[in-house]
Amino acid sequence: MVSRENRVIVGFVLAAMVLGFGVTELTALPSEASLGILLVVGVVAPILVNNYLDAAGSD
């Protein structure tokens, strides 16, 4: 069985990959912007969401 945390992480990683590809291929932004999007959406956002869901579930 897949845990909620793993589903959140996989969802955000897939979204980060799609956004990173879209930014790279469809815009004229520098590669640093694409890397920043990958890091924020693929690493930081899932941590924040999982921490929020953990805190909300412990009430």
C-alpha positions as CSV (number, residue, x, y, z in Angstrom):
1,M,0.0,0.0,0.0
2,V,1.3,3.4,-0.9
3,S,1.3,6.0,1.9
4,R,-0.2,9.5,1.6
5,E,3.2,11.0,1.9
6,N,4.5,9.0,-1.1
7,R,1.5,9.9,-3.2
8,V,2.0,13.6,-2.5
9,I,5.7,13.4,-3.3
10,V,5.1,11.5,-6.6
11,G,2.4,14.0,-7.6
12,F,4.7,17.0,-7.0
13,V,7.7,15.4,-8.7
14,L,5.6,14.6,-11.8
15,A,4.2,18.2,-11.8
16,A,7.8,19.5,-11.4
17,M,8.9,17.5,-14.4
18,V,6.1,18.7,-16.6
19,L,6.6,22.3,-15.5
20,G,10.4,22.1,-16.0
21,F,9.9,20.7,-19.5
22,G,7.3,23.4,-20.3
23,V,9.5,26.2,-19.0
24,T,12.6,24.9,-20.9
25,E,10.8,24.2,-24.2
26,L,8.1,26.9,-24.3
27,T,9.6,30.0,-22.8
28,A,12.8,32.0,-23.1
29,L,13.6,31.9,-19.4
30,P,17.2,31.0,-18.4
31,S,18.0,27.5,-17.3
32,E,18.3,28.7,-13.7
33,A,14.6,29.4,-13.7
34,S,13.9,25.9,-14.8
35,L,16.1,24.5,-12.1
36,G,14.4,26.8,-9.5
37,I,11.0,25.5,-10.5
38,L,12.2,21.9,-10.3
39,L,13.6,22.5,-6.8
40,V,10.6,24.5,-5.5
41,V,7.9,22.3,-6.9
42,G,9.7,18.9,-6.7
43,V,11.3,19.3,-3.3
44,V,10.1,22.2,-1.2
45,A,6.4,22.0,-1.9
46,P,5.9,18.3,-1.1
47,I,7.7,18.9,2.3
48,L,5.4,21.8,3.1
49,V,2.3,20.0,2.1
50,N,3.2,16.8,4.0
51,N,4.0,18.9,7.1
52,Y,0.7,20.7,6.8
53,L,-1.3,17.5,6.4
54,D,0.6,15.9,9.3
55,A,-0.3,18.9,11.5
56,A,-3.9,19.0,10.4
57,G,-4.4,15.3,11.0
58,S,-3.0,15.3,14.5
59,D,-5.8,17.5,16.0
